[in-house]
């Protein structure tokens, strides 16, 4: 149950920041290929964790760090 809550929090974080950051900075929102790419990286980490593929555990960890890094870079880019 706790794992589901963490996954839901991560999805909510992506949705919240990609919606609110452009509103705060009065800039165009993330859309199209960039948004789909961010969602795909996030989904890759979730799918690897869901099926418990031990051989791909490192790839799942990289996907988790990657989507958070891209999201942080996006928000920081909008802030400056």
Backbone torsions as a table, in degrees:
resi	resn	phi	psi	omega
1	UNK	NA	-41.4	-178.6
2	UNK	-65.4	-36.2	179.0
3	UNK	-63.7	-38.8	178.0
4	UNK	-64.2	-38.3	179.1
5	UNK	-65.9	-38.1	178.9
6	UNK	-67.3	-42.0	178.2
7	UNK	-64.0	-40.8	178.5
8	UNK	-65.6	-37.3	178.0
9	UNK	-63.7	-41.3	179.6
10	UNK	-63.6	-43.1	178.6
11	UNK	-64.7	-40.3	177.8
12	UNK	-65.0	-36.5	178.5
13	UNK	-63.4	-44.3	177.3
14	UNK	-60.9	-49.4	-178.4
15	UNK	-62.4	-43.3	-178.5
16	UNK	-65.5	-50.4	-175.5
17	UNK	-70.3	-34.9	178.5
18	UNK	-74.7	-15.8	177.0
19	UNK	-95.0	-44.6	-172.5
20	UNK	-80.8	-39.2	-176.8
21	UNK	-57.4	-45.0	176.9
22	UNK	-65.3	-32.5	177.7
23	UNK	-66.5	-43.1	-179.5
24	UNK	-66.0	-36.6	-175.3
25	UNK	-98.2	0.0	-179.3
26	UNK	53.2	52.3	178.8
27	UNK	-129.7	165.5	-178.6
28	UNK	-67.0	144.1	-178.9
29	UNK	-74.8	161.8	175.0
30	UNK	-70.4	126.3	-178.2
31	UNK	-153.1	171.6	177.0
32	UNK	69.9	-138.1	-174.5
33	UNK	-61.4	-38.9	-178.7
34	UNK	-63.6	-42.9	179.4
35	UNK	-67.7	-41.6	178.5
36	UNK	-65.5	-35.7	177.8
37	UNK	-65.6	-42.8	177.6
38	UNK	-61.9	-43.4	178.7
39	UNK	-65.9	-35.8	179.5
40	UNK	-67.6	-40.6	178.3
41	UNK	-65.4	-42.7	178.0
42	UNK	-62.4	-44.0	-179.1
43	UNK	-65.0	-35.7	179.3
44	UNK	-60.5	-44.4	177.5
45	UNK	-62.8	-38.2	179.9
46	UNK	-69.3	-42.1	-177.9
47	UNK	-66.5	-42.6	178.0
48	UNK	-61.5	-42.7	178.5
49	UNK	-68.9	-35.1	-178.7
50	UNK	-64.2	-44.7	-178.6
51	UNK	-85.6	-10.7	176.3
52	UNK	65.6	38.0	178.9
53	UNK	-73.2	103.2	-177.1
54	UNK	-63.8	-35.6	-179.4
55	UNK	-65.9	-25.5	-178.0
56	UNK	-104.4	14.5	-178.8
57	UNK	-58.4	-40.4	178.9
58	UNK	-64.8	-39.9	178.6
59	UNK	-64.4	-37.8	176.1
60	UNK	-63.7	-40.2	177.7
61	UNK	-65.7	-40.2	177.7
62	UNK	-63.9	-40.6	178.5
63	UNK	-63.6	-40.2	178.4
64	UNK	-63.5	-43.4	179.3
65	UNK	-70.5	-35.8	-177.0
66	UNK	-65.5	-47.6	-176.8
67	UNK	-67.6	-35.1	178.1
68	UNK	-68.9	-38.2	178.2
69	UNK	-66.4	-43.2	178.7
70	UNK	-64.3	-41.9	178.7
71	UNK	-64.1	-42.9	177.8
72	UNK	-63.1	-44.1	177.9
73	UNK	-60.9	-41.9	179.5
74	UNK	-61.9	-46.7	-178.9
75	UNK	-67.2	-41.3	178.4
76	UNK	-65.9	-36.9	178.0
77	UNK	-64.4	-38.6	177.8
78	UNK	-70.9	-29.7	-176.6
79	UNK	-72.3	-28.6	-177.9
80	UNK	-100.7	NA	NA
